[in-house]
Amino acid sequence: MSTNPLMSEPVEDFASRLEAMVDDELFATMSNLEKASEAADDAEETLARIALTETEIERRYPGELLAPYRNWKQRQPLL
């Protein structure tokens, strides 16, 4: 099991937590998951959590796909 808290919590809890996050938290989670996917031992689990996060972003921003996340990422000086 991964020591990354994003990967160690049950997927149901992760999905519920995504819904409660403010946009900055949601986007930071997506960024952290992208980084985790590069070094993932269990890529399938990481990609599933990325898909859940993408779905939440798309739910909040209908028709914009991931544009709000990409815009947020460009504004971050250290990402």
mmCIF file of the N, C-alpha and C atoms, coordinates in Angstrom:
data_MODEL
# 
_entry.id   MODEL 
# 
loop_
_atom_site.group_PDB 
_atom_site.id 
_atom_site.type_symbol 
_atom_site.label_atom_id 
_atom_site.label_alt_id 
_atom_site.label_comp_id 
_atom_site.label_asym_id 
_atom_site.label_entity_id 
_atom_site.label_seq_id 
_atom_site.pdbx_PDB_ins_code 
_atom_site.Cartn_x 
_atom_site.Cartn_y 
_atom_site.Cartn_z 
_atom_site.occupancy 
_atom_site.B_iso_or_equiv 
_atom_site.pdbx_formal_charge 
_atom_site.auth_seq_id 
_atom_site.auth_comp_id 
_atom_site.auth_asym_id 
_atom_site.auth_atom_id 
_atom_site.pdbx_PDB_model_num 
ATOM 1   N N  . MET A 1 1  ? 0.843   -1.179 0.000   1.00 0.00 ? 1  MET A N  1 
ATOM 2   C CA . MET A 1 1  ? 0.000   0.000  0.000   1.00 0.00 ? 1  MET A CA 1 
ATOM 3   C C  . MET A 1 1  ? 0.882   1.233  0.000   1.00 0.00 ? 1  MET A C  1 
ATOM 4   N N  . SER A 1 2  ? 0.462   2.249  -0.722  1.00 0.00 ? 2  SER A N  1 
ATOM 5   C CA . SER A 1 2  ? 1.224   3.477  -0.868  1.00 0.00 ? 2  SER A CA 1 
ATOM 6   C C  . SER A 1 2  ? 1.196   4.305  0.416   1.00 0.00 ? 2  SER A C  1 
ATOM 7   N N  . THR A 1 3  ? 2.262   5.059  0.650   1.00 0.00 ? 3  THR A N  1 
ATOM 8   C CA . THR A 1 3  ? 2.284   5.966  1.788   1.00 0.00 ? 3  THR A CA 1 
ATOM 9   C C  . THR A 1 3  ? 1.697   7.322  1.424   1.00 0.00 ? 3  THR A C  1 
ATOM 10  N N  . ASN A 1 4  ? 1.397   7.541  0.154   1.00 0.00 ? 4  ASN A N  1 
ATOM 11  C CA . ASN A 1 4  ? 0.773   8.769  -0.296  1.00 0.00 ? 4  ASN A CA 1 
ATOM 12  C C  . ASN A 1 4  ? -0.665  8.790  0.216   1.00 0.00 ? 4  ASN A C  1 
ATOM 13  N N  . PRO A 1 5  ? -1.040  9.802  1.010   1.00 0.00 ? 5  PRO A N  1 
ATOM 14  C CA . PRO A 1 5  ? -2.403  9.824  1.560   1.00 0.00 ? 5  PRO A CA 1 
ATOM 15  C C  . PRO A 1 5  ? -3.489  9.878  0.480   1.00 0.00 ? 5  PRO A C  1 
ATOM 16  N N  . LEU A 1 6  ? -3.166  10.432 -0.676  1.00 0.00 ? 6  LEU A N  1 
ATOM 17  C CA . LEU A 1 6  ? -4.142  10.447 -1.762  1.00 0.00 ? 6  LEU A CA 1 
ATOM 18  C C  . LEU A 1 6  ? -4.434  9.051  -2.275  1.00 0.00 ? 6  LEU A C  1 
ATOM 19  N N  . MET A 1 7  ? -3.481  8.162  -2.102  1.00 0.00 ? 7  MET A N  1 
ATOM 20  C CA . MET A 1 7  ? -3.623  6.809  -2.613  1.00 0.00 ? 7  MET A CA 1 
ATOM 21  C C  . MET A 1 7  ? -4.014  5.807  -1.530  1.00 0.00 ? 7  MET A C  1 
ATOM 22  N N  . SER A 1 8  ? -3.798  6.138  -0.277  1.00 0.00 ? 8  SER A N  1 
ATOM 23  C CA . SER A 1 8  ? -4.021  5.156  0.781   1.00 0.00 ? 8  SER A CA 1 
ATOM 24  C C  . SER A 1 8  ? -5.454  5.143  1.314   1.00 0.00 ? 8  SER A C  1 
ATOM 25  N N  . GLU A 1 9  ? -6.187  6.238  1.152   1.00 0.00 ? 9  GLU A N  1 
ATOM 26  C CA . GLU A 1 9  ? -7.556  6.231  1.662   1.00 0.00 ? 9  GLU A CA 1 
ATOM 27  C C  . GLU A 1 9  ? -8.474  5.480  0.708   1.00 0.00 ? 9  GLU A C  1 
ATOM 28  N N  . PRO A 1 10 ? -9.536  4.900  1.231   1.00 0.00 ? 10 PRO A N  1 
ATOM 29  C CA . PRO A 1 10 ? -10.482 4.180  0.373   1.00 0.00 ? 10 PRO A CA 1 
ATOM 30  C C  . PRO A 1 10 ? -11.040 5.108  -0.714  1.00 0.00 ? 10 PRO A C  1 
ATOM 31  N N  . VAL A 1 11 ? -11.281 4.567  -1.875  1.00 0.00 ? 11 VAL A N  1 
ATOM 32  C CA . VAL A 1 11 ? -11.712 5.372  -3.013  1.00 0.00 ? 11 VAL A CA 1 
ATOM 33  C C  . VAL A 1 11 ? -13.038 6.096  -2.730  1.00 0.00 ? 11 VAL A C  1 
ATOM 34  N N  . GLU A 1 12 ? -13.933 5.484  -1.964  1.00 0.00 ? 12 GLU A N  1 
ATOM 35  C CA . GLU A 1 12 ? -15.203 6.133  -1.635  1.00 0.00 ? 12 GLU A CA 1 
ATOM 36  C C  . GLU A 1 12 ? -14.964 7.384  -0.800  1.00 0.00 ? 12 GLU A C  1 
ATOM 37  N N  . ASP A 1 13 ? -14.041 7.301  0.159   1.00 0.00 ? 13 ASP A N  1 
ATOM 38  C CA . ASP A 1 13 ? -13.705 8.461  0.985   1.00 0.00 ? 13 ASP A CA 1 
ATOM 39  C C  . ASP A 1 13 ? -13.039 9.542  0.142   1.00 0.00 ? 13 ASP A C  1 
ATOM 40  N N  . PHE A 1 14 ? -12.166 9.123  -0.759  1.00 0.00 ? 14 PHE A N  1 
ATOM 41  C CA . PHE A 1 14 ? -11.491 10.062 -1.644  1.00 0.00 ? 14 PHE A CA 1 
ATOM 42  C C  . PHE A 1 14 ? -12.508 10.815 -2.493  1.00 0.00 ? 14 PHE A C  1 
ATOM 43  N N  . ALA A 1 15 ? -13.461 10.091 -3.082  1.00 0.00 ? 15 ALA A N  1 
ATOM 44  C CA . ALA A 1 15 ? -14.481 10.723 -3.923  1.00 0.00 ? 15 ALA A CA 1 
ATOM 45  C C  . ALA A 1 15 ? -15.334 11.701 -3.121  1.00 0.00 ? 15 ALA A C  1 
ATOM 46  N N  . SER A 1 16 ? -15.698 11.340 -1.905  1.00 0.00 ? 16 SER A N  1 
ATOM 47  C CA . SER A 1 16 ? -16.483 12.233 -1.054  1.00 0.00 ? 16 SER A CA 1 
ATOM 48  C C  . SER A 1 16 ? -15.699 13.485 -0.688  1.00 0.00 ? 16 SER A C  1 
ATOM 49  N N  . ARG A 1 17 ? -14.416 13.294 -0.426  1.00 0.00 ? 17 ARG A N  1 
ATOM 50  C CA . ARG A 1 17 ? -13.571 14.424 -0.065  1.00 0.00 ? 17 ARG A CA 1 
ATOM 51  C C  . ARG A 1 17 ? -13.404 15.393 -1.240  1.00 0.00 ? 17 ARG A C  1 
ATOM 52  N N  . LEU A 1 18 ? -13.339 14.859 -2.454  1.00 0.00 ? 18 LEU A N  1 
ATOM 53  C CA . LEU A 1 18 ? -13.224 15.718 -3.639  1.00 0.00 ? 18 LEU A CA 1 
ATOM 54  C C  . LEU A 1 18 ? -14.394 16.690 -3.727  1.00 0.00 ? 18 LEU A C  1 
ATOM 55  N N  . GLU A 1 19 ? -15.581 16.195 -3.456  1.00 0.00 ? 19 GLU A N  1 
ATOM 56  C CA . GLU A 1 19 ? -16.784 17.026 -3.533  1.00 0.00 ? 19 GLU A CA 1 
ATOM 57  C C  . GLU A 1 19 ? -16.747 18.181 -2.550  1.00 0.00 ? 19 GLU A C  1 
ATOM 58  N N  . ALA A 1 20 ? -16.094 17.982 -1.403  1.00 0.00 ? 20 ALA A N  1 
ATOM 59  C CA . ALA A 1 20 ? -16.069 18.996 -0.355  1.00 0.00 ? 20 ALA A CA 1 
ATOM 60  C C  . ALA A 1 20 ? -14.919 20.004 -0.518  1.00 0.00 ? 20 ALA A C  1 
ATOM 61  N N  . MET A 1 21 ? -13.989 19.726 -1.413  1.00 0.00 ? 21 MET A N  1 
ATOM 62  C CA . MET A 1 21 ? -12.823 20.587 -1.578  1.00 0.00 ? 21 MET A CA 1 
ATOM 63  C C  . MET A 1 21 ? -13.185 21.896 -2.275  1.00 0.00 ? 21 MET A C  1 
ATOM 64  N N  . VAL A 1 22 ? -12.485 22.960 -1.890  1.00 0.00 ? 22 VAL A N  1 
ATOM 65  C CA . VAL A 1 22 ? -12.572 24.200 -2.660  1.00 0.00 ? 22 VAL A CA 1 
ATOM 66  C C  . VAL A 1 22 ? -11.738 24.002 -3.920  1.00 0.00 ? 22 VAL A C  1 
ATOM 67  N N  . ASP A 1 23 ? -11.907 24.874 -4.882  1.00 0.00 ? 23 ASP A N  1 
ATOM 68  C CA . ASP A 1 23 ? -11.246 24.696 -6.177  1.00 0.00 ? 23 ASP A CA 1 
ATOM 69  C C  . ASP A 1 23 ? -9.730  24.561 -6.058  1.00 0.00 ? 23 ASP A C  1 
ATOM 70  N N  . ASP A 1 24 ? -9.084  25.405 -5.264  1.00 0.00 ? 24 ASP A N  1 
ATOM 71  C CA . ASP A 1 24 ? -7.628  25.322 -5.131  1.00 0.00 ? 24 ASP A CA 1 
ATOM 72  C C  . ASP A 1 24 ? -7.185  23.966 -4.587  1.00 0.00 ? 24 ASP A C  1 
ATOM 73  N N  . GLU A 1 25 ? -7.927  23.429 -3.629  1.00 0.00 ? 25 GLU A N  1 
ATOM 74  C CA . GLU A 1 25 ? -7.603  22.102 -3.093  1.00 0.00 ? 25 GLU A CA 1 
ATOM 75  C C  . GLU A 1 25 ? -7.785  21.028 -4.158  1.00 0.00 ? 25 GLU A C  1 
ATOM 76  N N  . LEU A 1 26 ? -8.858  21.144 -4.915  1.00 0.00 ? 26 LEU A N  1 
ATOM 77  C CA . LEU A 1 26 ? -9.142  20.179 -5.970  1.00 0.00 ? 26 LEU A CA 1 
ATOM 78  C C  . LEU A 1 26 ? -8.036  20.198 -7.025  1.00 0.00 ? 26 LEU A C  1 
ATOM 79  N N  . PHE A 1 27 ? -7.643  21.390 -7.441  1.00 0.00 ? 27 PHE A N  1 
ATOM 80  C CA . PHE A 1 27 ? -6.597  21.510 -8.455  1.00 0.00 ? 27 PHE A CA 1 
ATOM 81  C C  . PHE A 1 27 ? -5.249  21.039 -7.917  1.00 0.00 ? 27 PHE A C  1 
ATOM 82  N N  . ALA A 1 28 ? -4.957  21.328 -6.657  1.00 0.00 ? 28 ALA A N  1 
ATOM 83  C CA . ALA A 1 28 ? -3.703  20.853 -6.056  1.00 0.00 ? 28 ALA A CA 1 
ATOM 84  C C  . ALA A 1 28 ? -3.711  19.324 -5.973  1.00 0.00 ? 28 ALA A C  1 
ATOM 85  N N  . THR A 1 29 ? -4.856  18.745 -5.686  1.00 0.00 ? 29 THR A N  1 
ATOM 86  C CA . THR A 1 29 ? -4.982  17.286 -5.651  1.00 0.00 ? 29 THR A CA 1 
ATOM 87  C C  . THR A 1 29 ? -4.697  16.700 -7.027  1.00 0.00 ? 29 THR A C  1 
ATOM 88  N N  . MET A 1 30 ? -5.255  17.320 -8.056  1.00 0.00 ? 30 MET A N  1 
ATOM 89  C CA . MET A 1 30 ? -5.010  16.842 -9.424  1.00 0.00 ? 30 MET A CA 1 
ATOM 90  C C  . MET A 1 30 ? -3.521  16.932 -9.753  1.00 0.00 ? 30 MET A C  1 
ATOM 91  N N  . SER A 1 31 ? -2.888  18.014 -9.392  1.00 0.00 ? 31 SER A N  1 
ATOM 92  C CA . SER A 1 31 ? -1.455  18.182 -9.649  1.00 0.00 ? 31 SER A CA 1 
ATOM 93  C C  . SER A 1 31 ? -0.639  17.108 -8.922  1.00 0.00 ? 31 SER A C  1 
ATOM 94  N N  . ASN A 1 32 ? -0.984  16.860 -7.666  1.00 0.00 ? 32 ASN A N  1 
ATOM 95  C CA . ASN A 1 32 ? -0.275  15.840 -6.891  1.00 0.00 ? 32 ASN A CA 1 
ATOM 96  C C  . ASN A 1 32 ? -0.490  14.438 -7.467  1.00 0.00 ? 32 ASN A C  1 
ATOM 97  N N  . LEU A 1 33 ? -1.689  14.172 -7.947  1.00 0.00 ? 33 LEU A N  1 
ATOM 98  C CA . LEU A 1 33 ? -1.952  12.876 -8.561  1.00 0.00 ? 33 LEU A CA 1 
ATOM 99  C C  . LEU A 1 33 ? -1.167  12.709 -9.864  1.00 0.00 ? 33 LEU A C  1 
ATOM 100 N N  . GLU A 1 34 ? -1.059  13.789 -10.631 1.00 0.00 ? 34 GLU A N  1 
ATOM 101 C CA . GLU A 1 34 ? -0.254  13.719 -11.857 1.00 0.00 ? 34 GLU A CA 1 
ATOM 102 C C  . GLU A 1 34 ? 1.190   13.374 -11.529 1.00 0.00 ? 34 GLU A C  1 
ATOM 103 N N  . LYS A 1 35 ? 1.728   14.017 -10.499 1.00 0.00 ? 35 LYS A N  1 
ATOM 104 C CA . LYS A 1 35 ? 3.105   13.721 -10.078 1.00 0.00 ? 35 LYS A CA 1 
ATOM 105 C C  . LYS A 1 35 ? 3.221   12.280 -9.595  1.00 0.00 ? 35 LYS A C  1 
ATOM 106 N N  . ALA A 1 36 ? 2.227   11.823 -8.842  1.00 0.00 ? 36 ALA A N  1 
ATOM 107 C CA . ALA A 1 36 ? 2.242   10.453 -8.322  1.00 0.00 ? 36 ALA A CA 1 
ATOM 108 C C  . ALA A 1 36 ? 2.168   9.435  -9.454  1.00 0.00 ? 36 ALA A C  1 
ATOM 109 N N  . SER A 1 37 ? 1.483   9.786  -10.523 1.00 0.00 ? 37 SER A N  1 
ATOM 110 C CA . SER A 1 37 ? 1.340   8.843  -11.631 1.00 0.00 ? 37 SER A CA 1 
ATOM 111 C C  . SER A 1 37 ? 2.663   8.583  -12.333 1.00 0.00 ? 37 SER A C  1 
ATOM 112 N N  . GLU A 1 38 ? 3.567   9.542  -12.263 1.00 0.00 ? 38 GLU A N  1 
ATOM 113 C CA . GLU A 1 38 ? 4.869   9.378  -12.906 1.00 0.00 ? 38 GLU A CA 1 
ATOM 114 C C  . GLU A 1 38 ? 5.733   8.345  -12.186 1.00 0.00 ? 38 GLU A C  1 
ATOM 115 N N  . ALA A 1 39 ? 5.518   8.190  -10.881 1.00 0.00 ? 39 ALA A N  1 
ATOM 116 C CA . ALA A 1 39 ? 6.322   7.252  -10.093 1.00 0.00 ? 39 ALA A CA 1 
ATOM 117 C C  . ALA A 1 39 ? 5.464   6.159  -9.467  1.00 0.00 ? 39 ALA A C  1 
ATOM 118 N N  . ALA A 1 40 ? 4.288   5.951  -10.023 1.00 0.00 ? 40 ALA A N  1 
ATOM 119 C CA . ALA A 1 40 ? 3.326   5.044  -9.390  1.00 0.00 ? 40 ALA A CA 1 
ATOM 120 C C  . ALA A 1 40 ? 3.717   3.583  -9.534  1.00 0.00 ? 40 ALA A C  1 
ATOM 121 N N  . ASP A 1 41 ? 3.598   2.876  -8.415  1.00 0.00 ? 41 ASP A N  1 
ATOM 122 C CA . ASP A 1 41 ? 3.737   1.426  -8.444  1.00 0.00 ? 41 ASP A CA 1 
ATOM 123 C C  . ASP A 1 41 ? 2.455   0.804  -8.996  1.00 0.00 ? 41 ASP A C  1 
ATOM 124 N N  . ASP A 1 42 ? 1.322   1.412  -8.659  1.00 0.00 ? 42 ASP A N  1 
ATOM 125 C CA . ASP A 1 42 ? 0.022   0.928  -9.109  1.00 0.00 ? 42 ASP A CA 1 
ATOM 126 C C  . ASP A 1 42 ? -0.601  2.001  -10.001 1.00 0.00 ? 42 ASP A C  1 
ATOM 127 N N  . ALA A 1 43 ? -0.183  2.060  -11.247 1.00 0.00 ? 43 ALA A N  1 
ATOM 128 C CA . ALA A 1 43 ? -0.633  3.100  -12.164 1.00 0.00 ? 43 ALA A CA 1 
ATOM 129 C C  . ALA A 1 43 ? -2.146  3.058  -12.363 1.00 0.00 ? 43 ALA A C  1 
ATOM 130 N N  . GLU A 1 44 ? -2.724  1.873  -12.360 1.00 0.00 ? 44 GLU A N  1 
ATOM 131 C CA . GLU A 1 44 ? -4.165  1.751  -12.574 1.00 0.00 ? 44 GLU A CA 1 
ATOM 132 C C  . GLU A 1 44 ? -4.949  2.474  -11.473 1.00 0.00 ? 44 GLU A C  1 
ATOM 133 N N  . GLU A 1 45 ? -4.539  2.299  -10.235 1.00 0.00 ? 45 GLU A N  1 
ATOM 134 C CA . GLU A 1 45 ? -5.201  2.972  -9.108  1.00 0.00 ? 45 GLU A CA 1 
ATOM 135 C C  . GLU A 1 45 ? -5.020  4.479  -9.197  1.00 0.00 ? 45 GLU A C  1 
ATOM 136 N N  . THR A 1 46 ? -3.843  4.925  -9.551  1.00 0.00 ? 46 THR A N  1 
ATOM 137 C CA . THR A 1 46 ? -3.575  6.361  -9.685  1.00 0.00 ? 46 THR A CA 1 
ATOM 138 C C  . THR A 1 46 ? -4.425  6.961  -10.793 1.00 0.00 ? 46 THR A C  1 
ATOM 139 N N  . LEU A 1 47 ? -4.485  6.286  -11.929 1.00 0.00 ? 47 LEU A N  1 
ATOM 140 C CA . LEU A 1 47 ? -5.282  6.787  -13.052 1.00 0.00 ? 47 LEU A CA 1 
ATOM 141 C C  . LEU A 1 47 ? -6.771  6.820  -12.714 1.00 0.00 ? 47 LEU A C  1 
ATOM 142 N N  . ALA A 1 48 ? -7.227  5.867  -11.929 1.00 0.00 ? 48 ALA A N  1 
ATOM 143 C CA . ALA A 1 48 ? -8.632  5.872  -11.508 1.00 0.00 ? 48 ALA A CA 1 
ATOM 144 C C  . ALA A 1 48 ? -8.936  7.093  -10.647 1.00 0.00 ? 48 ALA A C  1 
ATOM 145 N N  . ARG A 1 49 ? -8.021  7.446  -9.776  1.00 0.00 ? 49 ARG A N  1 
ATOM 146 C CA . ARG A 1 49 ? -8.219  8.619  -8.918  1.00 0.00 ? 49 ARG A CA 1 
ATOM 147 C C  . ARG A 1 49 ? -8.095  9.914  -9.722  1.00 0.00 ? 49 ARG A C  1 
ATOM 148 N N  . ILE A 1 50 ? -7.233  9.918  -10.722 1.00 0.00 ? 50 ILE A N  1 
ATOM 149 C CA . ILE A 1 50 ? -7.151  11.075 -11.621 1.00 0.00 ? 50 ILE A CA 1 
ATOM 150 C C  . ILE A 1 50 ? -8.479  11.238 -12.356 1.00 0.00 ? 50 ILE A C  1 
ATOM 151 N N  . ALA A 1 51 ? -9.050  10.139 -12.819 1.00 0.00 ? 51 ALA A N  1 
ATOM 152 C CA . ALA A 1 51 ? -10.338 10.190 -13.524 1.00 0.00 ? 51 ALA A CA 1 
ATOM 153 C C  . ALA A 1 51 ? -11.440 10.735 -12.614 1.00 0.00 ? 51 ALA A C  1 
ATOM 154 N N  . LEU A 1 52 ? -11.467 10.323 -11.353 1.00 0.00 ? 52 LEU A N  1 
ATOM 155 C CA . LEU A 1 52 ? -12.450 10.861 -10.408 1.00 0.00 ? 52 LEU A CA 1 
ATOM 156 C C  . LEU A 1 52 ? -12.274 12.366 -10.227 1.00 0.00 ? 52 LEU A C  1 
ATOM 157 N N  . THR A 1 53 ? -11.026 12.800 -10.141 1.00 0.00 ? 53 THR A N  1 
ATOM 158 C CA . THR A 1 53 ? -10.736 14.222 -9.962  1.00 0.00 ? 53 THR A CA 1 
ATOM 159 C C  . THR A 1 53 ? -11.127 15.004 -11.210 1.00 0.00 ? 53 THR A C  1 
ATOM 160 N N  . GLU A 1 54 ? -10.829 14.470 -12.391 1.00 0.00 ? 54 GLU A N  1 
ATOM 161 C CA . GLU A 1 54 ? -11.242 15.113 -13.639 1.00 0.00 ? 54 GLU A CA 1 
ATOM 162 C C  . GLU A 1 54 ? -12.759 15.251 -13.695 1.00 0.00 ? 54 GLU A C  1 
ATOM 163 N N  . THR A 1 55 ? -13.458 14.209 -13.285 1.00 0.00 ? 55 THR A N  1 
ATOM 164 C CA . THR A 1 55 ? -14.922 14.238 -13.297 1.00 0.00 ? 55 THR A CA 1 
ATOM 165 C C  . THR A 1 55 ? -15.452 15.340 -12.386 1.00 0.00 ? 55 THR A C  1 
ATOM 166 N N  . GLU A 1 56 ? -14.843 15.510 -11.218 1.00 0.00 ? 56 GLU A N  1 
ATOM 167 C CA . GLU A 1 56 ? -15.279 16.563 -10.299 1.00 0.00 ? 56 GLU A CA 1 
ATOM 168 C C  . GLU A 1 56 ? -15.004 17.941 -10.889 1.00 0.00 ? 56 GLU A C  1 
ATOM 169 N N  . ILE A 1 57 ? -13.871 18.125 -11.533 1.00 0.00 ? 57 ILE A N  1 
ATOM 170 C CA . ILE A 1 57 ? -13.564 19.418 -12.171 1.00 0.00 ? 57 ILE A CA 1 
ATOM 171 C C  . ILE A 1 57 ? -14.582 19.699 -13.270 1.00 0.00 ? 57 ILE A C  1 
ATOM 172 N N  . GLU A 1 58 ? -14.870 18.699 -14.086 1.00 0.00 ? 58 GLU A N  1 
ATOM 173 C CA . GLU A 1 58 ? -15.832 18.876 -15.176 1.00 0.00 ? 58 GLU A CA 1 
ATOM 174 C C  . GLU A 1 58 ? -17.247 19.109 -14.648 1.00 0.00 ? 58 GLU A C  1 
ATOM 175 N N  . ARG A 1 59 ? -17.574 18.530 -13.495 1.00 0.00 ? 59 ARG A N  1 
ATOM 176 C CA . ARG A 1 59 ? -18.893 18.774 -12.892 1.00 0.00 ? 59 ARG A CA 1 
ATOM 177 C C  . ARG A 1 59 ? -19.012 20.233 -12.462 1.00 0.00 ? 59 ARG A C  1 
ATOM 178 N N  . ARG A 1 60 ? -17.937 20.783 -11.918 1.00 0.00 ? 60 ARG A N  1 
ATOM 179 C CA . ARG A 1 60 ? -17.959 22.178 -11.454 1.00 0.00 ? 60 ARG A CA 1 
ATOM 180 C C  . ARG A 1 60 ? -17.902 23.178 -12.595 1.00 0.00 ? 60 ARG A C  1 
ATOM 181 N N  . TYR A 1 61 ? -17.275 22.787 -13.680 1.00 0.00 ? 61 TYR A N  1 
ATOM 182 C CA . TYR A 1 61 ? -17.090 23.677 -14.824 1.00 0.00 ? 61 TYR A CA 1 
ATOM 183 C C  . TYR A 1 61 ? -17.622 22.997 -16.089 1.00 0.00 ? 61 TYR A C  1 
ATOM 184 N N  . PRO A 1 62 ? -18.937 22.900 -16.214 1.00 0.00 ? 62 PRO A N  1 
ATOM 185 C CA . PRO A 1 62 ? -19.514 22.185 -17.360 1.00 0.00 ? 62 PRO A CA 1 
ATOM 186 C C  . PRO A 1 62 ? -19.079 22.802 -18.687 1.00 0.00 ? 62 PRO A C  1 
ATOM 187 N N  . GLY A 1 63 ? -18.694 21.943 -19.608 1.00 0.00 ? 63 GLY A N  1 
ATOM 188 C CA . GLY A 1 63 ? -18.322 22.368 -20.943 1.00 0.00 ? 63 GLY A CA 1 
ATOM 189 C C  . GLY A 1 63 ? -16.919 22.932 -21.068 1.00 0.00 ? 63 GLY A C  1 
ATOM 190 N N  . GLU A 1 64 ? -16.203 23.059 -19.957 1.00 0.00 ? 64 GLU A N  1 
ATOM 191 C CA . GLU A 1 64 ? -14.863 23.636 -20.009 1.00 0.00 ? 64 GLU A CA 1 
ATOM 192 C C  . GLU A 1 64 ? -13.756 22.583 -19.940 1.00 0.00 ? 64 GLU A C  1 
ATOM 193 N N  . LEU A 1 65 ? -14.147 21.327 -19.810 1.00 0.00 ? 65 LEU A N  1 
ATOM 194 C CA . LEU A 1 65 ? -13.204 20.224 -19.675 1.00 0.00 ? 65 LEU A CA 1 
ATOM 195 C C  . LEU A 1 65 ? -12.207 20.542 -18.567 1.00 0.00 ? 65 LEU A C  1 
ATOM 196 N N  . LEU A 1 66 ? -10.932 20.526 -18.852 1.00 0.00 ? 66 LEU A N  1 
ATOM 197 C CA . LEU A 1 66 ? -9.928  20.780 -17.804 1.00 0.00 ? 66 LEU A CA 1 
ATOM 198 C C  . LEU A 1 66 ? -9.301  22.164 -17.928 1.00 0.00 ? 66 LEU A C  1 
ATOM 199 N N  . ALA A 1 67 ? -9.901  23.057 -18.707 1.00 0.00 ? 67 ALA A N  1 
ATOM 200 C CA . ALA A 1 67 ? -9.343  24.403 -18.891 1.00 0.00 ? 67 ALA A CA 1 
ATOM 201 C C  . ALA A 1 67 ? -9.144  25.141 -17.560 1.00 0.00 ? 67 ALA A C  1 
ATOM 202 N N  . PRO A 1 68 ? -10.088 25.083 -16.619 1.00 0.00 ? 68 PRO A N  1 
ATOM 203 C CA . PRO A 1 68 ? -9.853  25.779 -15.347 1.00 0.00 ? 68 PRO A CA 1 
ATOM 204 C C  . PRO A 1 68 ? -8.629  25.236 -14.600 1.00 0.00 ? 68 PRO A C  1 
ATOM 205 N N  . TYR A 1 69 ? -8.414  23.936 -14.665 1.00 0.00 ? 69 TYR A N  1 
ATOM 206 C CA . TYR A 1 69 ? -7.243  23.340 -14.019 1.00 0.00 ? 69 TYR A CA 1 
ATOM 207 C C  . TYR A 1 69 ? -5.962  23.784 -14.718 1.00 0.00 ? 69 TYR A C  1 
ATOM 208 N N  . ARG A 1 70 ? -5.953  23.753 -16.042 1.00 0.00 ? 70 ARG A N  1 
ATOM 209 C CA . ARG A 1 70 ? -4.757  24.183 -16.782 1.00 0.00 ? 70 ARG A CA 1 
ATOM 210 C C  . ARG A 1 70 ? -4.443  25.647 -16.505 1.00 0.00 ? 70 ARG A C  1 
ATOM 211 N N  . ASN A 1 71 ? -5.476  26.496 -16.433 1.00 0.00 ? 71 ASN A N  1 
ATOM 212 C CA . ASN A 1 71 ? -5.269  27.912 -16.118 1.00 0.00 ? 71 ASN A CA 1 
ATOM 213 C C  . ASN A 1 71 ? -4.694  28.074 -14.715 1.00 0.00 ? 71 ASN A C  1 
ATOM 214 N N  . TRP A 1 72 ? -5.234  27.323 -13.768 1.00 0.00 ? 72 TRP A N  1 
ATOM 215 C CA . TRP A 1 72 ? -4.732  27.371 -12.390 1.00 0.00 ? 72 TRP A CA 1 
ATOM 216 C C  . TRP A 1 72 ? -3.268  26.945 -12.356 1.00 0.00 ? 72 TRP A C  1 
ATOM 217 N N  . LYS A 1 73 ? -2.955  25.890 -13.079 1.00 0.00 ? 73 LYS A N  1 
ATOM 218 C CA . LYS A 1 73 ? -1.590  25.356 -13.082 1.00 0.00 ? 73 LYS A CA 1 
ATOM 219 C C  . LYS A 1 73 ? -0.601  26.375 -13.648 1.00 0.00 ? 73 LYS A C  1 
ATOM 220 N N  . GLN A 1 74 ? -0.997  27.125 -14.654 1.00 0.00 ? 74 GLN A N  1 
ATOM 221 C CA . GLN A 1 74 ? -0.127  28.145 -15.238 1.00 0.00 ? 74 GLN A CA 1 
ATOM 222 C C  . GLN A 1 74 ? 0.144   29.275 -14.259 1.00 0.00 ? 74 GLN A C  1 
ATOM 223 N N  . ARG A 1 75 ? -0.797  29.542 -13.368 1.00 0.00 ? 75 ARG A N  1 
ATOM 224 C CA . ARG A 1 75 ? -0.632  30.628 -12.381 1.00 0.00 ? 75 ARG A CA 1 
ATOM 225 C C  . ARG A 1 75 ? 0.225   30.222 -11.195 1.00 0.00 ? 75 ARG A C  1 
ATOM 226 N N  . GLN A 1 76 ? 0.528   28.922 -11.054 1.00 0.00 ? 76 GLN A N  1 
ATOM 227 C CA . GLN A 1 76 ? 1.310   28.448 -9.919  1.00 0.00 ? 76 GLN A CA 1 
ATOM 228 C C  . GLN A 1 76 ? 2.795   28.581 -10.227 1.00 0.00 ? 76 GLN A C  1 
ATOM 229 N N  . PRO A 1 77 ? 3.546   29.334 -9.413  1.00 0.00 ? 77 PRO A N  1 
ATOM 230 C CA . PRO A 1 77 ? 4.949   29.593 -9.731  1.00 0.00 ? 77 PRO A CA 1 
ATOM 231 C C  . PRO A 1 77 ? 5.865   28.380 -9.590  1.00 0.00 ? 77 PRO A C  1 
ATOM 232 N N  . LEU A 1 78 ? 5.523   27.402 -8.772  1.00 0.00 ? 78 LEU A N  1 
ATOM 233 C CA . LEU A 1 78 ? 6.435   26.304 -8.509  1.00 0.00 ? 78 LEU A CA 1 
ATOM 234 C C  . LEU A 1 78 ? 6.017   24.987 -9.145  1.00 0.00 ? 78 LEU A C  1 
ATOM 235 N N  . LEU A 1 79 ? 4.977   24.979 -9.939  1.00 0.00 ? 79 LEU A N  1 
ATOM 236 C CA . LEU A 1 79 ? 4.517   23.714 -10.541 1.00 0.00 ? 79 LEU A CA 1 
ATOM 237 C C  . LEU A 1 79 ? 5.121   23.501 -11.895 1.00 0.00 ? 79 LEU A C  1 
# 
